[in-house]
Amino acid sequence: MTTHGDEVTNGPDGTGGGPLSSGVSADELRAQFEAQGQPGLAEERRRDARQARGLYAVFAGVVAVACLVLMLVRLGQGDALGVWVATYAVGVACGGWGFVLARSGHTRWAMMVTCIGVALAGVGDSPAFR
């Protein structure tokens, strides 16, 4: 403890945990500040996780439906069966699997599987398979 005129300091920051002008010590203020946002932060993280799961599930569902619609449109146009049917079918399966993964909370895997489904739909729609 060092004294500089009328000030008494203990710590390196000069506060020393002693009472401030408001009568509350710096340690008490620090503890109140650290405990202030904790419950709200946990709720915000849960809300963000729910939102991400919902977003990825919707994206995967759209990919699955789009692959299915593209397959039905091409079959309706009279295109001959070929590799494109398999790529669209696997795209539908990947979209469905991505939906299930997203709803169960595995959002990274859901995004990866859904992107594979999108890539397969793009390959199935390429001119090489027409």
Disulfide bonds with the S-S distance in Angstrom:
none
